[in-house]
Amino acid sequence: MDSQTIVAPMTPMGVSAVAALRVSGASVRRVVAAMFGKKAVEKLKAREACLGTARHPETGKVIDSLLYIYFEAPNSYTGEDTLELYPHGNPLIVRDLLQAIRSIEGVRLAEPGEFTRRAFLNGKMDLTQAESVADVIHSANRAELENAHRLLSGTLSKKIATLAEQVKDISARLELDVDFAEEEADPDYSGWQQKFEGIRQSIETLLNSFRSKASLSRIPLAVLYGAPNAGKSSLVNALLGEDRLLVSSIPGTTRDFVEVRLFLDGGEIRLVDTAGIAEQAADELDALSMKKSKEILEEADLKILVVDGSSTTSLEECADATKADIIVYTKSDLQSAEQTKEQAKRVEGSLCISSKSGEGLAELKRAMNASLFKATEKQEDIWITSEREKACLEDAIAGIDRALDLFKTNPAVELLAFEMQLVRRALQSITGEISSEDVLQSIFAGFCIGK
């Protein structure tokens, strides 16, 4: 492992109240002395927040007044001496701090994922947990985030370790038979096939739980559609809590579909406001707008029909009404209480909304969340997201299948022992007990700098 001390920002570039930087390696105490003075090193205590004035080691120029915390090895994220600095979140300050720390001998900028890679190499986490760090950062919805936390806590690692131990026990007994093959009669294989099949089933269960990161990171699409002037743009603004879209009493104000991001309890979604769909197009531009609205509607994960609740238009008169997953009657503030109740009775599960007063918005958000983020997983369930882990599980199953075939054709103990060795190596590769430099480089190169 590289003996140099590394430094990188832990927060993205941009203006904020506070930023964060991390320094890790043998030269951390030297960094403290160079930036805050020798007295700061003498007073340094692990896990104690200190307020200090950071100065450039060469010019003595003040960079910022900030908090810093020292973590003594091995009780740190990386297992090395670590320093975390929390300056004001001005990008100029962050840049000056980075340049100042890098000017100290033996310190360089960290490579992508290098802090987590050092944590793995120093035994702070296994490879499965290290990969889940990226999942925790990039999870697009709550279910994915909870799964990432379960992986980070070692739930999958424990399952893999149990399977590897079972295979190891079988391998040891097979290899013992190999050593004494000339002294004993043919080995007794009764019950062995059932053990192999049991391990195979456990591995297959994990393999079947695989979900690609591409499918998980896809943000669900909800589309609002309906007749012109039904109140779609006003509804989008009300859901967002801000006047994002242009609203007018003139029908046809929205000519193209407009996409915004909305956060629900389950995660982030794409919310699209479309141009109104009428029975007859007013002109060529109107016809083109309606065509694009219908095209984006076909891509939707959730179709929300918006109907002007203050008009006399019936549901049967609304274009594409049968496609709707949710029907929303808007402008309930313009109706009497009796009219609103009557409106809601028209279709089971329909909602009456007032974008002006906020009535019904919470119910709509709950309905959208229930549709787009269905709770299909039990709390203790996990799924794997790593293509590398999937390939290792496939290799393990292939080895067991070859062993099961041997039972039918040539159950030579030497061949069975060899196949089970391959199965065990495949399982150990998942957690990193067996890993190559190429594998590590491939994993951590996809991390952001600072993690």
C-alpha positions in Angstrom: 0.0 0.0 0.0 1.2 3.5 -0.8 2.9 5.0 2.3 2.1 8.6 1.3 -0.4 10.7 3.2 -3.4 11.7 1.1 -5.9 14.6 1.2 -9.2 15.3 -0.6 -12.4 17.2 0.0 -15.3 15.1 1.3 -18.0 17.6 0.2 -18.7 18.6 -3.4 -17.5 21.9 -4.8 -19.9 24.8 -4.4 -20.8 27.5 -1.8 -22.1 26.1 1.5 -22.1 27.0 5.2 -19.4 24.3 5.9 -17.1 22.2 3.8 -15.1 19.1 4.9 -11.7 17.7 4.0 -10.0 14.5 5.0 -6.2 13.8 5.4 -5.1 10.2 6.0 -1.6 8.7 6.5 1.5 8.8 8.6 2.1 12.5 8.1 -1.1 13.7 9.7 0.5 15.1 12.8 3.1 16.9 10.6 0.1 18.5 8.7 -1.4 19.7 12.0 2.0 21.2 13.0 2.5 22.9 9.6 -1.1 24.3 9.5 -1.8 25.2 13.1 1.6 25.3 14.9 3.6 23.0 17.1 1.5 23.8 20.2 -1.5 22.4 18.4 0.2 19.0 18.0 1.1 19.0 21.7 -2.5 19.6 22.7 -3.9 17.1 20.1 -6.3 14.6 21.5 -8.1 11.9 19.5 -11.8 12.5 18.6 -11.7 16.0 20.2 -12.9 19.0 18.1 -10.4 21.8 18.0 -10.9 25.4 16.8 -7.8 26.8 15.1 -6.6 29.3 12.5 -5.1 27.5 9.5 -2.1 29.2 7.8 -0.2 28.4 4.7 2.9 26.4 5.8 5.3 28.4 3.6 3.9 32.0 3.6 2.1 32.0 7.0 -0.9 33.6 5.3 -4.2 33.0 7.1 -6.5 30.7 5.2 -9.5 30.2 7.5 -10.6 29.8 11.1 -12.0 26.3 11.3 -12.7 23.2 13.3 -10.6 20.1 13.0 -10.7 16.6 14.5 -7.9 14.1 14.8 -8.6 10.3 14.7 -5.7 8.1 15.8 -4.9 4.8 14.1 -6.5 2.3 14.0 -9.6 4.0 15.3 -10.4 5.9 12.1 -12.3 5.3 8.8 -9.1 4.2 7.0 -7.4 2.6 10.0 -4.6 5.2 9.6 -4.0 8.5 11.5 -6.7 10.7 10.0 -7.5 14.5 10.2 -10.8 16.0 9.2 -11.1 19.7 8.7 -14.3 21.7 8.5 -13.7 25.2 7.0 -16.3 27.6 5.8 -17.8 26.4 2.5 -16.3 29.0 0.2 -14.7 27.1 -2.8 -11.7 29.6 -2.6 -11.0 28.5 1.0 -11.3 24.8 0.1 -8.9 25.2 -2.8 -6.4 27.2 -0.7 -6.5 24.5 2.0 -5.9 21.7 -0.4 -3.0 23.5 -2.0 -1.5 24.3 1.4 -1.8 20.7 2.7 -0.4 19.3 -0.6 2.6 21.6 -0.3 3.7 19.6 2.8 6.3 16.9 2.0 4.8 13.4 1.7 1.3 14.6 1.1 -0.6 14.2 -2.2 -4.1 14.4 -3.6 -6.1 11.2 -3.0 -7.2 9.1 -6.0 -10.9 8.2 -6.5 -12.0 5.8 -3.7 -8.6 5.8 -2.1 -9.8 6.4 1.4 -12.2 3.4 1.2 -9.6 1.3 -0.5 -7.2 1.9 2.5 -10.0 1.1 4.8 -10.4 -2.3 3.0 -6.7 -3.0 3.0 -6.4 -2.1 6.7 -9.2 -4.5 7.6 -11.8 -1.9 8.5 -14.3 -3.4 6.1 -14.5 -6.2 3.6 -14.9 -5.7 -0.2 -18.7 -6.1 -0.1 -19.0 -3.4 2.5 -16.5 -1.2 0.6 -18.7 -1.5 -2.6 -21.8 -0.6 -0.6 -20.3 2.7 0.4 -20.9 4.0 -3.1 -24.4 2.6 -3.0 -25.1 4.6 0.2 -24.0 7.8 -1.5 -25.8 7.3 -4.8 -29.1 5.6 -3.7 -32.0 7.1 -5.6 -34.8 5.9 -3.3 -35.4 5.0 0.3 -35.6 1.2 -0.3 -32.3 1.2 -2.2 -30.7 3.3 0.6 -31.9 0.9 3.3 -30.5 -2.0 1.4 -27.2 -0.2 1.0 -27.0 0.3 4.8 -27.7 -3.4 5.4 -24.9 -4.3 3.0 -22.6 -1.8 4.7 -23.4 -3.3 8.1 -22.2 -6.7 6.9 -25.4 -8.6 6.4 -24.3 -10.0 3.1 -20.8 -10.6 4.3 -22.1 -12.8 7.1 -24.2 -14.9 4.7 -21.2 -15.3 2.4 -18.9 -16.2 5.3 -21.4 -18.9 6.5 -21.6 -20.4 3.0 -17.8 -20.3 2.6 -17.4 -22.0 6.0 -19.8 -24.8 4.9 -17.8 -25.3 1.7 -14.6 -25.2 3.6 -15.8 -28.0 5.9 -16.8 -30.1 2.9 -13.5 -29.4 1.2 -11.5 -30.4 4.3 -13.3 -33.7 4.5 -12.9 -34.4 0.8 -9.2 -33.5 0.9 -8.8 -35.8 3.9 -10.3 -38.6 1.8 -7.8 -37.8 -0.9 -4.9 -38.1 1.5 -6.0 -41.5 2.7 -7.5 -42.7 -0.6 -5.0 -45.6 -0.9 -5.5 -46.8 2.6 -9.3 -46.9 2.7 -12.1 -48.4 0.7 -14.2 -46.2 -1.7 -15.5 -43.1 0.2 -19.1 -43.1 1.4 -20.9 -40.4 -0.5 -24.3 -40.8 1.2 -25.7 -37.5 2.2 -23.1 -35.5 0.3 -25.2 -34.7 -2.7 -27.9 -33.2 -0.4 -25.3 -31.0 1.2 -24.1 -29.8 -2.2 -27.7 -29.1 -3.3 -28.4 -27.2 -0.1 -25.4 -24.9 -0.6 -26.4 -24.4 -4.3 -29.9 -23.3 -3.3 -28.5 -20.8 -0.8 -26.2 -19.3 -3.4 -28.9 -19.3 -6.0 -31.2 -17.3 -3.7 -28.6 -14.6 -3.4 -28.0 -14.6 -7.1 -31.7 -14.3 -7.9 -31.8 -11.2 -5.7 -29.4 -9.3 -8.0 -30.7 -5.9 -9.3 -28.5 -4.0 -11.7 -27.5 -0.5 -10.6 -28.8 0.8 -13.9 -32.4 -0.3 -13.1 -32.1 0.8 -9.5 -30.8 4.3 -10.4 -33.7 4.9 -12.8 -35.9 7.7 -11.4 -39.6 6.9 -11.7 -41.6 9.1 -14.2 -45.0 10.5 -13.3 -46.9 12.4 -16.0 -49.8 14.9 -15.5 -52.1 15.1 -18.5 -55.6 16.3 -19.4 -57.5 19.0 -21.3 -56.1 22.5 -21.7 -56.6 24.8 -18.7 -57.3 21.9 -16.4 -54.8 23.2 -13.8 -51.8 20.9 -14.5 -49.2 23.6 -14.2 -50.8 25.0 -11.0 -50.8 21.5 -9.6 -47.1 21.1 -10.3 -46.3 24.4 -8.6 -48.4 23.4 -5.6 -46.6 20.0 -5.3 -43.2 21.7 -5.5 -44.2 24.5 -3.1 -42.9 27.2 -5.5 -43.9 29.0 -8.7 -41.8 27.0 -11.1 -44.1 26.9 -14.1 -45.8 29.6 -15.9 -49.6 29.7 -15.1 -52.3 31.5 -17.1 -56.0 31.4 -17.4 -55.5 31.2 -21.2 -55.8 27.6 -22.4 -52.7 26.2 -24.1 -50.1 28.2 -22.1 -48.0 25.0 -21.8 -46.8 24.1 -25.4 -44.2 21.5 -24.6 -43.8 19.1 -21.7 -41.9 20.4 -18.7 -40.0 18.1 -16.4 -39.2 18.8 -12.7 -37.9 16.8 -9.8 -40.2 16.0 -6.8 -39.1 14.3 -3.6 -41.6 11.9 -2.0 -41.2 9.8 1.1 -39.9 6.9 -1.0 -37.4 8.9 -3.0 -37.0 11.3 -5.9 -39.3 11.2 -9.0 -39.5 12.9 -12.4 -42.8 14.9 -12.6 -43.8 16.0 -16.1 -46.4 18.6 -17.0 -47.7 18.1 -20.5 -49.5 20.3 -23.0 -53.3 20.0 -22.9 -54.9 17.2 -24.9 -58.1 18.4 -26.6 -60.5 16.7 -29.0 -59.4 19.0 -31.9 -56.1 20.8 -32.4 -56.4 24.6 -32.8 -53.4 24.7 -35.2 -50.4 22.8 -36.4 -48.3 23.8 -33.3 -51.2 22.7 -31.0 -51.3 19.3 -32.9 -47.6 18.8 -32.4 -47.8 19.7 -28.7 -50.6 17.1 -28.2 -48.5 14.5 -30.1 -45.5 15.0 -27.8 -47.8 14.8 -24.7 -49.1 11.4 -25.8 -45.6 10.2 -26.5 -44.3 11.1 -23.0 -47.5 9.6 -21.6 -46.6 6.2 -23.0 -43.3 6.3 -21.1 -44.9 7.1 -17.8 -44.7 4.8 -14.7 -47.6 6.7 -13.3 -50.3 8.5 -15.4 -52.3 11.2 -13.6 -55.3 12.6 -15.4 -56.1 16.1 -14.3 -59.7 17.2 -14.7 -61.1 20.7 -14.2 -63.4 20.1 -11.2 -65.1 23.5 -11.7 -66.3 22.7 -15.2 -69.1 20.5 -16.4 -66.8 18.2 -18.4 -67.6 14.6 -17.7 -64.9 12.0 -17.3 -66.0 10.3 -20.5 -65.2 13.4 -22.4 -61.6 13.5 -21.3 -59.0 12.2 -23.8 -57.2 9.0 -22.8 -59.2 8.8 -19.5 -58.9 5.0 -19.5 -55.1 5.2 -19.3 -55.2 7.0 -15.9 -53.7 5.4 -12.8 -54.9 8.4 -10.7 -57.6 10.9 -11.5 -57.4 14.3 -9.9 -60.2 16.9 -9.9 -58.7 20.3 -9.5 -60.0 23.7 -8.4 -62.0 22.3 -5.5 -61.9 25.7 -3.8 -64.2 27.1 -6.6 -66.9 24.6 -5.7 -69.3 24.1 -2.9 -68.7 21.3 -0.4 -71.5 19.2 -1.9 -70.1 19.5 -5.4 -66.7 18.4 -4.2 -68.1 15.3 -2.5 -70.1 14.5 -5.6 -67.0 14.9 -7.7 -65.1 12.5 -5.6 -67.8 9.8 -5.9 -67.5 9.7 -9.7 -64.5 7.3 -9.7 -63.2 5.1 -6.9 -59.9 6.4 -5.7 -60.1 9.8 -7.4 -59.0 12.9 -5.5 -60.2 16.4 -5.2 -57.4 19.0 -5.1 -57.1 22.7 -4.6 -53.7 24.0 -5.8 -54.6 27.3 -4.2 -55.5 26.2 -0.7 -53.5 23.0 -0.7 -56.5 20.8 0.0 -55.8 17.2 -1.1 -52.1 17.7 -1.9 -50.9 15.4 0.9 -53.3 12.6 -0.2 -52.1 12.9 -3.8 -48.4 12.7 -2.7 -49.2 9.6 -0.6 -51.0 8.0 -3.6 -48.1 8.8 -5.9 -45.6 7.4 -3.4 -47.6 4.2 -2.9 -47.7 3.6 -6.6 -44.1 4.4 -7.5 -42.4 3.0 -4.5 -44.2 -0.2 -3.7 -43.0 -1.9 -0.5 -42.2 -5.4 -1.8 -39.2 -6.1 0.3 -39.1 -7.3 3.9 -37.0 -5.2 6.2 -34.4 -8.1 6.7 -34.2 -8.9 3.0 -31.1 -7.8 1.0 -30.3 -7.7 -2.7 -26.9 -7.5 -4.4 -26.2 -4.7 -6.9 -22.6 -5.5 -7.9 -21.9 -7.1 -11.2 -18.6 -8.4 -9.7 -20.5 -10.2 -6.9 -23.0 -11.6 -9.3 -20.2 -13.1 -11.5 -18.6 -14.6 -8.4 -21.9 -16.2 -7.4 -22.3 -17.6 -10.9 -18.8 -19.1 -10.7 -19.7 -20.7 -7.4 -22.9 -22.3 -8.8 -21.1 -23.5 -11.9 -18.5 -25.3 -9.6 -21.3 -27.0 -7.6 -23.1 -28.0 -10.8 -19.9 -29.7 -12.0 -19.6 -31.4 -8.7 -23.2 -32.6 -8.9 -22.5 -34.0 -12.4 -19.6 -35.9 -11.0 -21.9 -37.7 -8.6 -23.7 -39.1 -11.7 -20.7 -40.0 -13.8 -17.4 -40.2 -11.9 -17.5 -39.4 -8.2 -13.7 -39.4 -7.8 -12.9 -37.7 -4.5 -10.0 -35.8 -6.1 -12.2 -34.2 -8.7 -14.9 -33.3 -6.1 -12.3 -31.8 -3.8 -10.9 -29.7 -6.7 -14.4 -28.3 -7.6 -15.2 -27.4 -4.1 -11.9 -25.5 -3.8 -13.0 -23.4 -6.8 -16.4 -22.8 -5.2 -14.8 -21.6 -2.0 -12.4 -19.3 -3.9 -15.4 -17.8 -5.7 -17.2 -17.1 -2.5 -14.1 -15.7 -0.8 -13.6 -13.4 -3.8 -16.9 -11.7 -3.0 -15.7 -10.4 0.4 -12.1 -9.8 -0.8 -10.4 -12.6 1.1 -9.0 -13.4 -2.3 -8.6 -10.4 -4.6 -6.3 -9.1 -7.3 -4.9 -5.6 -7.9 -7.0 -5.4 -11.1 -10.2 -6.1 -9.2 -9.5 -3.5 -6.6 -8.5 -0.9 -9.2 -11.8 -1.6 -11.1 -13.9 -1.2 -8.0 -12.4 1.9 -6.4 -11.9 3.8 -9.7 -15.6 4.3 -9.8 -15.7 6.1 -6.5 -15.7 9.9 -6.1 -12.5 11.6 -4.9 -12.8 12.0 -1.1 -14.4 8.7 -0.5 
